[in-house]
Amino acid sequence: MKLSRRLLIFVGIFSSIASLGQLEENHIFKENYYLFPIKPGIRNTLAGTMGELRSSHFHTGLDIRTEGKIGLPVHAAAPGYISRVAVSTSGYGNAVYILHPNGHTTVYAHLDRFHGALAQYVREEQYRRKTFELNLYFRKDQFKVERGDTIAFGGNSGSSGGPHLHFDLRDENQNPLNPLKYGFTEILDNTPPVARKIAIKTMDKDARVNGQFGRYEFELKRIGNNYIIDQPIEVKGKVGIELYGYDILDNARFRCGITTITMTAADREVFRQEINTFSFSEQRNILKHMNYPDLHDTGEKYHKLYVDDGNELRFYKTDNNKGKLTLEGDGLTPVKIAMTDSYNNISYVDINLKSATVNSDKAIAYGNSHDTKIDLIDNTLVIKAPANAESLPAIYIPDRQELQQSYIINNKTGVFLWDMRQGLPHSVDINGENRLLHYKEMVSPQHSFKYYNDKMDIYFPDGALFDTLYLQASYDYIDSDKTEQFSIGDVQVPLKKYISVTLKPQKSYKDPEKYSVYALDARGNAHYKGGKWEYSRITFRTRDFGKFTILEDTIPPKIVPVRVDKNELRFKISDERSGINEIKCTVDGAWVLMNYDYKTQLIWSEKLDFTEPFSGEVKLTVTDNQGNKNIYSSLL
């Protein structure tokens, strides 16, 4: 079979979109300099690795398993001094930062408790400042450590989903490095990465995948440690390839990160990513690295093997077309994807792309068809309507404009494409039925922008958007529960920064200080966003588009005593709507430190002097985000 070499991928000089610098260039790996922080010298497994795709960020280090236990000793990986300690109900929870003589910092997170003099110092500071949450920085000579010293005990604090140690290694600028490059023999891995599916996405209005516009997924067939698709995939125009894959380490079931992914087309490398380091300030760009709509709908995390518009990550190297492929001519173009993990285990995906040349409104495609559907994909509005309708679909911008059929699916559904840059349609007419689209403005990502109407104001600061936004905004009054709903944007479009929204309610609220803004998820569940009232309007910030409403909260938090005696105070607390904001406990008028784990809804006391029994009136005040309070009191 003849192979096409007429792939329009302007390779020329290979351009580096990233110059953060890869580890191999900027850092000398010294094996055995760092000690494994959990049970050093004993075989262990990982639940997460550097560069793993999370829903809103790249994982920055290792998740080291702790046998499902809380309380395993955590050891300093190298000599240095403790430069920082953080205590938080979310995120890293209890965390220790150690600065080493080589300029690197190691981070130990989700700890159950600190050790020795450090634990005593932190507890004293919590009592002095009368706060559970802390962020402390230390002098060089304050808490020195040697390699192997016990600094803390493993736990499940913060946003952890189970007992483990999160371990980071960072450079002089606090950029994360890949710890597995530093020779930890406790981790064994001879298993190459796994590939599940690929997706191919059209990059402009004229492109097609198997005759259709949009994004299409293909299951992969495994052969040994490699993967193929048996049949060629027909493409026309500019397309981008995405990979659903992950790494699995020996004797572990967790889906970890793939360090390096490369893609060649017709034996020429067009894309390479090496996730060995990056900046924390770039983390939000993961929403452009992955296919965000698919993540939102299915939870699957695809690597885009091209650099999408608005993606500012700097660990890519691509051709001049940023990894996007354009085929022409006859024959097949072989595409090979190589996945390499931190231990240099490699697996491959091989597919063949076939160039298509059909370009007619009579073109027929096969696949899933819909009687009627309207989608926005990048800059293109996709309208699917019955092919045998009495009239062609039309849009109003504001004048009526009939659409021409781009292709037909299964001789049943006509597909009509509209380039949104040619005008924003406020409605579409399909076979006599008019549907409102609510497009209001085309917003550029290059500068700040303000949108006003009689229901809401929206302010986009400079840099809030990844790419051009086709802003939708609408208002509904829900008779069944007498609530207002404000729809802003498309939930499948990610925001880079927070935007400010001012809602202008059309109904009156008797006591507005008891009302706040809530985001509504797909199931109708309400999530507290807050907001500030001024002149009968409420302003809040959000980093996600969606539906918002204004709800009342007059119900105070619940307090259930679990143990109240001279040795310990332990309660279960919860709030039905706005969530817990503040916890304050006193015994005989003196402030008492209460640790809080929101996952279990438990709070428990920690004495400054463990030998001193609690005595006198116990008073616990729990306040929610709306200002509702519940007070528990008893006498010891």
ZAVEXGU-125742 format. One line per field, with one value per residue (C-alpha): residue number from 1; residue in three letters; y, x, z. Coordinates in steps of 0.001 Angstrom, whole numbers. Each point is the difference from the previous one (the first is absolute). Layout:
num (NUM/...)
residuo (ALA/...)
y (Y/...)
x (X/...)
z (Z/...)
***
This chain:
num (1/2/3/4/5/6/7/8/9/10/11/12/13/14/15/16/17/18/19/20/21/22/23/24/25/26/27/28/29/30/31/32/33/34/35/36/37/38/39/40/41/42/43/44/45/46/47/48/49/50/51/52/53/54/55/56/57/58/59/60/61/62/63/64/65/66/67/68/69/70/71/72/73/74/75/76/77/78/79/80/81/82/83/84/85/86/87/88/89/90/91/92/93/94/95/96/97/98/99/100/101/102/103/104/105/106/107/108/109/110/111/112/113/114/115/116/117/118/119/120/121/122/123/124/125/126/127/128/129/130/131/132/133/134/135/136/137/138/139/140/141/142/143/144/145/146/147/148/149/150/151/152/153/154/155/156/157/158/159/160/161/162/163/164/165/166/167/168/169/170/171/172/173/174/175/176/177/178/179/180/181/182/183/184/185/186/187/188/189/190/191/192/193/194/195/196/197/198/199/200/201/202/203/204/205/206/207/208/209/210/211/212/213/214/215/216/217/218/219/220/221/222/223/224/225/226/227/228/229/230/231/232/233/234/235/236/237/238/239/240/241/242/243/244/245/246/247/248/249/250/251/252/253/254/255/256/257/258/259/260/261/262/263/264/265/266/267/268/269/270/271/272/273/274/275/276/277/278/279/280/281/282/283/284/285/286/287/288/289/290/291/292/293/294/295/296/297/298/299/300/301/302/303/304/305/306/307/308/309/310/311/312/313/314/315/316/317/318/319/320/321/322/323/324/325/326/327/328/329/330/331/332/333/334/335/336/337/338/339/340/341/342/343/344/345/346/347/348/349/350/351/352/353/354/355/356/357/358/359/360/361/362/363/364/365/366/367/368/369/370/371/372/373/374/375/376/377/378/379/380/381/382/383/384/385/386/387/388/389/390/391/392/393/394/395/396/397/398/399/400/401/402/403/404/405/406/407/408/409/410/411/412/413/414/415/416/417/418/419/420/421/422/423/424/425/426/427/428/429/430/431/432/433/434/435/436/437/438/439/440/441/442/443/444/445/446/447/448/449/450/451/452/453/454/455/456/457/458/459/460/461/462/463/464/465/466/467/468/469/470/471/472/473/474/475/476/477/478/479/480/481/482/483/484/485/486/487/488/489/490/491/492/493/494/495/496/497/498/499/500/501/502/503/504/505/506/507/508/509/510/511/512/513/514/515/516/517/518/519/520/521/522/523/524/525/526/527/528/529/530/531/532/533/534/535/536/537/538/539/540/541/542/543/544/545/546/547/548/549/550/551/552/553/554/555/556/557/558/559/560/561/562/563/564/565/566/567/568/569/570/571/572/573/574/575/576/577/578/579/580/581/582/583/584/585/586/587/588/589/590/591/592/593/594/595/596/597/598/599/600/601/602/603/604/605/606/607/608/609/610/611/612/613/614/615/616/617/618/619/620/621/622/623/624/625/626/627/628/629/630/631/632/633/634/635/636)
residuo (MET/LYS/LEU/SER/ARG/ARG/LEU/LEU/ILE/PHE/VAL/GLY/ILE/PHE/SER/SER/ILE/ALA/SER/LEU/GLY/GLN/LEU/GLU/GLU/ASN/HIS/ILE/PHE/LYS/GLU/ASN/TYR/TYR/LEU/PHE/PRO/ILE/LYS/PRO/GLY/ILE/ARG/ASN/THR/LEU/ALA/GLY/THR/MET/GLY/GLU/LEU/ARG/SER/SER/HIS/PHE/HIS/THR/GLY/LEU/ASP/ILE/ARG/THR/GLU/GLY/LYS/ILE/GLY/LEU/PRO/VAL/HIS/ALA/ALA/ALA/PRO/GLY/TYR/ILE/SER/ARG/VAL/ALA/VAL/SER/THR/SER/GLY/TYR/GLY/ASN/ALA/VAL/TYR/ILE/LEU/HIS/PRO/ASN/GLY/HIS/THR/THR/VAL/TYR/ALA/HIS/LEU/ASP/ARG/PHE/HIS/GLY/ALA/LEU/ALA/GLN/TYR/VAL/ARG/GLU/GLU/GLN/TYR/ARG/ARG/LYS/THR/PHE/GLU/LEU/ASN/LEU/TYR/PHE/ARG/LYS/ASP/GLN/PHE/LYS/VAL/GLU/ARG/GLY/ASP/THR/ILE/ALA/PHE/GLY/GLY/ASN/SER/GLY/SER/SER/GLY/GLY/PRO/HIS/LEU/HIS/PHE/ASP/LEU/ARG/ASP/GLU/ASN/GLN/ASN/PRO/LEU/ASN/PRO/LEU/LYS/TYR/GLY/PHE/THR/GLU/ILE/LEU/ASP/ASN/THR/PRO/PRO/VAL/ALA/ARG/LYS/ILE/ALA/ILE/LYS/THR/MET/ASP/LYS/ASP/ALA/ARG/VAL/ASN/GLY/GLN/PHE/GLY/ARG/TYR/GLU/PHE/GLU/LEU/LYS/ARG/ILE/GLY/ASN/ASN/TYR/ILE/ILE/ASP/GLN/PRO/ILE/GLU/VAL/LYS/GLY/LYS/VAL/GLY/ILE/GLU/LEU/TYR/GLY/TYR/ASP/ILE/LEU/ASP/ASN/ALA/ARG/PHE/ARG/CYS/GLY/ILE/THR/THR/ILE/THR/MET/THR/ALA/ALA/ASP/ARG/GLU/VAL/PHE/ARG/GLN/GLU/ILE/ASN/THR/PHE/SER/PHE/SER/GLU/GLN/ARG/ASN/ILE/LEU/LYS/HIS/MET/ASN/TYR/PRO/ASP/LEU/HIS/ASP/THR/GLY/GLU/LYS/TYR/HIS/LYS/LEU/TYR/VAL/ASP/ASP/GLY/ASN/GLU/LEU/ARG/PHE/TYR/LYS/THR/ASP/ASN/ASN/LYS/GLY/LYS/LEU/THR/LEU/GLU/GLY/ASP/GLY/LEU/THR/PRO/VAL/LYS/ILE/ALA/MET/THR/ASP/SER/TYR/ASN/ASN/ILE/SER/TYR/VAL/ASP/ILE/ASN/LEU/LYS/SER/ALA/THR/VAL/ASN/SER/ASP/LYS/ALA/ILE/ALA/TYR/GLY/ASN/SER/HIS/ASP/THR/LYS/ILE/ASP/LEU/ILE/ASP/ASN/THR/LEU/VAL/ILE/LYS/ALA/PRO/ALA/ASN/ALA/GLU/SER/LEU/PRO/ALA/ILE/TYR/ILE/PRO/ASP/ARG/GLN/GLU/LEU/GLN/GLN/SER/TYR/ILE/ILE/ASN/ASN/LYS/THR/GLY/VAL/PHE/LEU/TRP/ASP/MET/ARG/GLN/GLY/LEU/PRO/HIS/SER/VAL/ASP/ILE/ASN/GLY/GLU/ASN/ARG/LEU/LEU/HIS/TYR/LYS/GLU/MET/VAL/SER/PRO/GLN/HIS/SER/PHE/LYS/TYR/TYR/ASN/ASP/LYS/MET/ASP/ILE/TYR/PHE/PRO/ASP/GLY/ALA/LEU/PHE/ASP/THR/LEU/TYR/LEU/GLN/ALA/SER/TYR/ASP/TYR/ILE/ASP/SER/ASP/LYS/THR/GLU/GLN/PHE/SER/ILE/GLY/ASP/VAL/GLN/VAL/PRO/LEU/LYS/LYS/TYR/ILE/SER/VAL/THR/LEU/LYS/PRO/GLN/LYS/SER/TYR/LYS/ASP/PRO/GLU/LYS/TYR/SER/VAL/TYR/ALA/LEU/ASP/ALA/ARG/GLY/ASN/ALA/HIS/TYR/LYS/GLY/GLY/LYS/TRP/GLU/TYR/SER/ARG/ILE/THR/PHE/ARG/THR/ARG/ASP/PHE/GLY/LYS/PHE/THR/ILE/LEU/GLU/ASP/THR/ILE/PRO/PRO/LYS/ILE/VAL/PRO/VAL/ARG/VAL/ASP/LYS/ASN/GLU/LEU/ARG/PHE/LYS/ILE/SER/ASP/GLU/ARG/SER/GLY/ILE/ASN/GLU/ILE/LYS/CYS/THR/VAL/ASP/GLY/ALA/TRP/VAL/LEU/MET/ASN/TYR/ASP/TYR/LYS/THR/GLN/LEU/ILE/TRP/SER/GLU/LYS/LEU/ASP/PHE/THR/GLU/PRO/PHE/SER/GLY/GLU/VAL/LYS/LEU/THR/VAL/THR/ASP/ASN/GLN/GLY/ASN/LYS/ASN/ILE/TYR/SER/SER/LEU/LEU)
y (0/3419/2389/3733/2308/3132/918/3746/246/2737/-1703/2062/1197/-1692/2779/-149/1393/-716/1197/-420/-2463/-3699/-1686/-1753/3393/2027/-2399/-2569/-3146/-1379/-3436/-730/3692/-184/-2583/-1527/1680/-3000/-3225/643/-3082/-1992/-634/2285/1066/3299/1274/3000/1377/3233/1426/-2130/1691/1137/1784/3499/-415/-2148/-2117/1462/-2932/-3509/-1410/-2581/-2708/-462/-3485/1609/1174/3316/549/-1445/2065/2484/511/2994/-892/1953/2350/3585/2005/273/3210/-77/-1746/289/-1130/90/-1708/-443/-424/-1459/-47/-251/528/390/1689/-720/2136/-1903/1236/-702/2541/-2597/-158/-3195/144/-2524/397/-1452/-690/-1161/1950/1552/-1449/1139/3645/977/-1343/1891/3243/-222/-744/2971/2273/-1249/847/3354/994/-1824/-1728/-3539/973/1282/822/328/796/-781/1248/-2129/-911/-590/-3608/-1773/-3578/-2797/-2595/-2621/2055/-569/3296/-1052/-2888/-973/790/954/3731/2677/-1092/-3484/-2855/-2619/-453/704/2372/2581/623/2893/833/3619/2038/3365/1787/-2366/-1681/-3708/-2583/-3691/-1880/-3297/1406/-147/-3749/-1301/-3776/-493/365/-2738/537/-2109/648/2297/2608/-1005/1525/-332/2242/2711/2855/1989/3516/2302/3284/2158/120/-1770/-2957/-3449/-3285/-2953/2532/1940/3226/-148/-2301/-3780/-2679/-3361/-3027/-1473/-3665/-1308/-2191/-867/3333/2002/1236/330/850/-2620/2259/3296/3158/2320/3659/3184/3372/942/-2373/-538/-3331/-653/-2940/-1582/-1805/-314/-1814/-2946/-999/-3561/-1476/3026/776/3797/2027/2111/2604/-598/1944/241/-280/425/-183/-538/250/-1524/-664/3672/1128/2645/63/-693/656/-634/664/122/3506/2954/3097/35/3207/-2020/-2716/1301/-625/-3689/862/689/-2878/-2413/-116/1972/-775/-3725/319/1802/-2566/-3312/660/-1466/1884/227/1429/2280/-866/3542/3399/1534/3714/1663/-2771/1656/-3104/-160/-3677/-640/-212/4/728/3347/-1269/-628/-3713/346/-2137/850/-2775/151/-2394/-3711/-2899/-381/2029/-2057/1679/-1397/1104/-978/82/-109/-111/1100/-3412/138/-2670/702/-959/1067/843/-476/1336/803/3127/6/3278/816/2438/55/3558/223/654/-3427/-1719/-2871/-952/-2878/-134/1318/2282/2294/1334/3438/1191/3273/117/2524/-1492/2603/2637/-2098/-300/-3506/-460/-3468/-201/-2530/-280/-217/3212/2284/2906/471/1186/3752/2235/3589/2403/1969/-486/-3453/-2013/-3479/-2545/-2325/-3664/-1030/-3757/-2638/-2854/-3390/1638/1227/2997/3128/1844/3767/1944/3703/1898/2107/2563/972/1092/-1092/-1559/787/-2797/-2829/-1111/-3766/-1161/2921/-277/2965/-681/2730/-366/2893/965/3551/916/-1256/590/157/-1544/2829/2658/620/181/1026/-1286/1674/-788/489/-3369/-174/1671/-2107/1227/-1935/1230/-121/-3614/-1577/-1890/-2628/683/2009/-363/28/1189/-1339/1555/-587/279/-2252/154/-3467/22/-3366/1201/3776/369/1950/-1669/1921/-1960/1272/-1509/-3662/-2481/-1711/3119/427/3321/875/2562/1061/2268/2343/-284/2365/-1483/2329/-1895/533/-1010/1597/-1703/1063/-622/-95/-616/-3514/-642/-910/-1153/-3744/-1868/-2741/-3220/-2306/-1775/3234/-109/3437/937/3113/2872/2857/3566/3526/1962/3649/2021/-3136/-1694/-2765/-343/-3178/-1555/-3238/-1983/-2224/730/-1455/654/2103/738/1958/-2077/689/-1633/494/-3423/-98/-2772/-3253/-982/-3592/-754/-3171/250/2763/-707/1307/-1675/770/2004/-1575/1045/-655/3186/588/2646/-595/2895/2658/-2047/397/3310/279/-2268/1394/-2022/1165/-1799/2173/3005/-1117/-654/-3669/-1228/-2109/-2037/-312/-2656/1053/-3437/-1732/3141/-535/2572/-973/1809/224/1312/2376/-1851/-3661/-523/2653/-1400/1966/1560/2540/1072/-1429/2378/-847/2517/-1085/2625/-628/2160/1786/1047/-2482/-1224/-3026/-93/-3121/281/-2414/-28/-2128)
x (0/1351/891/-488/2922/-1908/-861/-158/1766/2525/2773/2988/1720/-1584/-1345/5/-3175/1496/3184/-597/2786/-224/1609/2606/1379/-200/325/2591/-1631/1816/-1292/-124/131/-3675/-1339/-3400/-2199/-2200/1618/3250/1665/-3241/-1910/-3012/-2548/-1425/-3543/1064/2994/1345/-2007/-3089/-3121/-2385/-3293/1471/3777/3015/1100/3256/1695/-469/-2906/1765/-2190/85/-1554/-3427/1142/214/3087/2959/3168/924/3757/1955/1268/3251/1721/-1152/-2427/-3774/-795/-3786/-2953/-3612/-3190/-3216/-3378/372/2786/3165/-1463/2951/3216/3743/2474/3748/2608/3185/3576/-278/-2848/-2729/-3061/-1787/-3664/-1835/-3796/-3273/1788/-1874/2193/3428/2806/1832/995/-1610/-3374/267/957/-2877/-2501/1253/-378/-3537/-870/1763/-1842/-3218/-301/157/1277/3584/2759/3354/3467/3196/3562/2870/1193/-3452/-860/2993/-421/2284/-659/-2331/-1311/-3650/-1765/-3671/-2429/-1971/-3689/-3052/-314/-1193/-1505/1511/-2266/1717/3106/3198/2957/155/3706/1238/3495/428/2796/1364/-3021/-2506/-751/-801/2519/-552/1115/243/3007/1973/357/-2426/513/-3040/-2212/95/-1453/386/-3524/-394/-2777/-3497/-2008/-3781/-1288/951/-2173/310/-1420/-625/1906/-2086/-3374/1229/1692/-1618/592/-1595/-2140/-1167/857/811/1898/-114/1413/1461/622/3484/852/2824/2717/2567/986/-962/-3272/-1510/-3165/-646/-1621/1288/-1773/-1052/817/-277/1551/1686/-511/1398/615/-684/1069/-1784/2812/1755/2846/-357/2852/815/-2270/-2307/-3411/235/35/3156/1590/1854/3261/603/-2338/1201/-1912/1415/-1856/1574/3099/416/-365/-2710/-712/1847/-944/2322/-1619/3084/-509/-2357/-1058/-2855/-1204/-659/-2092/-3365/1155/-693/-3588/1323/2472/-2914/-3222/-2104/-3487/722/1432/-3180/-2320/1794/2877/2463/3305/1369/3417/-287/2928/-34/288/-3459/-715/514/2186/3088/1711/3664/888/-908/2144/-1927/248/-1166/-3589/25/-564/-3144/-74/-1066/-78/-332/478/-697/1108/519/1975/1278/-211/1965/-436/2699/-741/2981/-185/2581/1706/309/-2635/-1472/-3186/-1229/-3253/-99/-2781/-356/-1673/-1516/-369/-3558/-799/-3822/-1295/-3688/-3303/-958/2752/-1302/1408/-921/-264/-2247/-2717/-2442/-3333/895/3072/1897/3635/2808/3415/2749/-997/-2632/-3697/-1170/-3681/-1380/-3518/-2158/1208/-3554/-1217/-2233/2432/3683/1059/498/1752/-788/2931/-2353/-1115/-1114/2662/-615/2747/1374/400/3628/-634/-2569/239/-1524/-2215/-2038/1518/1228/2963/292/3097/248/3230/-745/2604/-2400/-2642/-1698/-3425/-2537/-2325/-343/-3067/-242/-3007/-2100/1058/1985/2624/1732/3772/718/3347/776/3620/3201/2602/3709/2507/2446/-1514/-2544/-3687/-3270/-3421/-3189/-3701/-3047/500/3752/3377/3080/3579/2841/3399/2969/1149/-3237/-547/2078/-1561/-2708/-3287/-3474/-1796/-3450/-2141/-3635/-2482/-2858/-2510/-867/-3639/179/2392/-233/3688/1952/2569/2783/1780/3481/2188/457/1050/2215/2151/2753/917/3615/-631/-2893/-2637/-2272/-3770/-2675/-3490/-2999/-2897/-3452/-1707/406/1745/-1311/3249/2741/2761/-1410/291/3076/891/188/1220/-2324/1541/-1519/-2059/-1352/2147/916/3595/755/1719/-708/-287/-340/-3257/-64/-2978/-2184/2636/2407/3571/2083/3031/130/2558/-2623/-2884/-3408/-3373/-274/-2825/-643/-990/-849/1806/-1483/845/2965/2613/-574/2175/19/2238/2054/2182/57/2098/3041/2377/-1538/-2681/-1272/-3010/-1571/-1061/-1862/-1895/-2796/536/2726/2673/2143/1841/1275/538/715/318/759/280/-526/418/3400/387/498/1587/-2451/1327/-2467/-386/-2785/-32/-1157/-1703/1950/1651/2129/1974/3752/1231/2887/921/-948/284/-2632/-3583/-2892/-2130/-2823/-2515/531/-1324/135/-1219/-290/-860/-917/858/-3351/674/-2372/1361/-528/1343/621/800/519/1745/3016)
z (0/-980/2824/-467/818/-909/3551/435/3332/-183/1866/-1095/3115/2984/2198/3779/1445/3383/1406/3633/-628/474/2966/-2076/-1032/3196/2913/959/1303/3018/862/3723/928/935/2410/-663/2659/922/1311/-1896/-1456/-83/-3224/-389/-2612/-1166/-443/-2091/-1898/-1427/-2898/586/-1354/2715/-636/439/293/-754/2942/1257/1722/1372/1973/2138/1472/3774/260/417/3436/1799/2125/-1939/691/-2724/-440/-1278/-3480/383/2453/239/2068/260/-1851/162/1625/-1150/1708/-2035/-103/-3783/-2556/1527/3526/2371/-1976/655/-2380/326/-1773/-875/-582/-3748/-264/-397/2245/990/1018/2190/-50/1362/3284/3056/2428/370/2140/3104/495/-3307/1137/3284/-1775/-2479/2759/2039/-3020/-580/3603/-162/-3198/982/-3373/-1370/-3446/-160/-2471/1787/-1381/1948/284/-1271/3510/1530/-945/-1527/-1217/-1059/-2674/1452/2933/861/-682/67/-320/-3094/-122/-1995/685/-2412/-3307/147/-1026/2158/2174/-1964/-165/-2751/-688/-2144/-1164/-1154/-1530/1138/-1509/1617/-3325/539/-1192/-706/3155/-1894/-1878/3240/350/2619/-35/2236/-3095/-2626/-3466/-3111/-1263/-3027/-283/-1049/-2877/-57/-2761/-2414/-1200/-3202/-93/-2917/355/-2315/-1755/-3136/1711/302/1840/-1785/-1836/3063/1795/3714/2334/-287/2309/-1032/2223/-219/-420/2166/-1472/2651/1541/-3085/-1495/-3454/-1905/-2668/-2565/-1411/1148/-2781/612/-2006/820/3280/2939/3483/1724/3687/2166/2941/1776/3339/1731/2371/2285/1032/2680/2/-1453/-36/-3206/47/-2237/-3270/-11/-3751/-2994/-3574/-3268/-3460/-3307/-3107/2154/950/3594/211/3737/3255/3611/2938/3363/2203/1346/-338/1893/2517/-1654/-3178/1654/-1234/-3588/558/-985/-3515/72/517/-1963/2477/-1407/116/3521/1070/-1582/628/2412/-2510/-208/-3534/-857/-3011/-2242/-1346/1644/81/-189/3373/1435/1509/1380/-925/60/-3650/-3107/-3269/-3674/-1377/-72/3782/-482/-2110/-3131/-3537/-2593/-3743/-2888/-219/2141/3720/2522/2941/3412/2928/3612/2519/3747/2373/3792/2589/-133/-3818/-574/-3439/-1781/-3446/-1745/-3774/-2205/-3681/-1337/-3452/-1874/-1140/-2791/-127/365/-817/1723/-1338/2006/2116/3403/2250/3785/2759/-1290/1788/-1163/1356/1897/394/1195/33/-766/181/-2568/-1766/787/-940/-790/-660/-1411/-1881/-3561/-1352/1670/-2040/356/704/3458/277/2503/997/444/106/-3628/-1065/-1808/-1394/627/-2632/829/544/-58/887/2551/-830/-2633/2950/1774/-1723/1534/-346/1104/834/686/3088/-1052/-2796/2519/3223/-581/2717/-1196/-2507/-1940/-572/-1996/1239/3662/1320/2682/1966/259/2392/-1568/1101/-736/-1562/2727/-794/2426/-687/2262/2754/-892/1658/-990/1262/-230/2214/1768/556/-485/-778/240/-1640/1213/-2330/-344/1250/-3274/-1770/-3388/-1733/1864/-1521/3100/799/2713/925/2853/1119/2799/1332/1136/1759/2709/-533/-807/-2585/-2241/-1715/-2742/-840/-2689/-909/2719/-2578/-449/2625/1559/695/2746/2177/-1501/1932/-375/1310/35/-171/1578/-1483/3243/3414/2918/3431/1865/-2669/2550/383/-3751/-2052/-3493/-660/-3068/-1257/-1299/-2627/2678/1407/3144/1368/854/2031/-1857/2425/-1189/1332/-108/-1009/-1259/-363/-2138/934/-1320/111/-1689/-1944/-1986/-1597/-2347/717/1611/3135/2383/3213/3018/3626/2922/3466/1422/2415/-120/1871/2955/1264/3007/-393/3093/2585/3079/1843/-2489/-3382/-1785/-3215/-2097/-3362/-1784/-3250/-1916/-2504/-2377/124/1801/3114/317/3566/3011/3452/3197/3530/3317/3082/-2327/-1379/-3756/-976/-3229/-2020/-2912/-2912/-2691/-2372/-1660/3180/1389/3245/2253/3013/2643/348/3331/395/3206/-281/3749/799/95/-1473/2742/-16/-2656/-3499/-2613/-3711/-2590/-3638/-2624/-3628/-3008/247/3612/1655/3349/2187/3571/2025/3688/2869/3363/897)
***
